[in-house]
Amino acid sequence: MKTFFKSFVYAWAGIIEGFVHGRNMKSHALSAIIVMLAGWLTGLSKTEWFIILLLISGMMALELLNTAVEHVVDLVTKEYHPLAKKAKDAAAGGVLIFAIASAIIGCLIFLPKWLG
């Protein structure tokens, strides 16, 4: 049971590390605060809040995974290698795809309420 609880300690350490040293996590956190404030002021439904919170948590989780890939690649080699670049680019690409989809979904939720 001790190792089970230790896994939560390690997970929190990873999240804190991401926020303290990750420039992108800070920008995602700021964006999340702005979106949540806009959602509160707009009066989102429970379903809309569910979608927004799922997108925010997914974005942050994906950013942490991207950071993990970057750290592992940097651990393996400090020199330029085409496969290292491909790994980092692919992880960053995954974040970008989710960010674009999140922005589109956010527009589909917010714009009709603001413009209608």
ChimeraX attribute file (.defattr): number of C-alpha atoms within 10 A of each C-alpha:
attribute: neighborCount
match mode: 1-to-1
recipient: residues
	/A:1	5
	/A:2	6
	/A:3	8
	/A:4	8
	/A:5	9
	/A:6	11
	/A:7	11
	/A:8	11
	/A:9	12
	/A:10	11
	/A:11	11
	/A:12	12
	/A:13	12
	/A:14	15
	/A:15	16
	/A:16	13
	/A:17	13
	/A:18	20
	/A:19	18
	/A:20	11
	/A:21	10
	/A:22	16
	/A:23	10
	/A:24	15
	/A:25	22
	/A:26	15
	/A:27	12
	/A:28	19
	/A:29	16
	/A:30	12
	/A:31	13
	/A:32	19
	/A:33	13
	/A:34	12
	/A:35	17
	/A:36	17
	/A:37	12
	/A:38	13
	/A:39	18
	/A:40	12
	/A:41	9
	/A:42	12
	/A:43	13
	/A:44	17
	/A:45	11
	/A:46	9
	/A:47	9
	/A:48	15
	/A:49	16
	/A:50	12
	/A:51	15
	/A:52	21
	/A:53	15
	/A:54	12
	/A:55	20
	/A:56	21
	/A:57	14
	/A:58	16
	/A:59	22
	/A:60	21
	/A:61	15
	/A:62	19
	/A:63	24
	/A:64	21
	/A:65	17
	/A:66	20
	/A:67	20
	/A:68	16
	/A:69	19
	/A:70	18
	/A:71	12
	/A:72	13
	/A:73	17
	/A:74	14
	/A:75	9
	/A:76	9
	/A:77	10
	/A:78	9
	/A:79	8
	/A:80	9
	/A:81	10
	/A:82	8
	/A:83	10
	/A:84	19
	/A:85	13
	/A:86	11
	/A:87	16
	/A:88	19
	/A:89	15
	/A:90	14
	/A:91	19
	/A:92	18
	/A:93	13
	/A:94	15
	/A:95	21
	/A:96	15
	/A:97	11
	/A:98	16
	/A:99	19
	/A:100	11
	/A:101	13
	/A:102	19
	/A:103	13
	/A:104	12
	/A:105	14
	/A:106	17
	/A:107	13
	/A:108	11
	/A:109	17
	/A:110	19
	/A:111	10
	/A:112	9
	/A:113	12
	/A:114	9
	/A:115	6
	/A:116	6
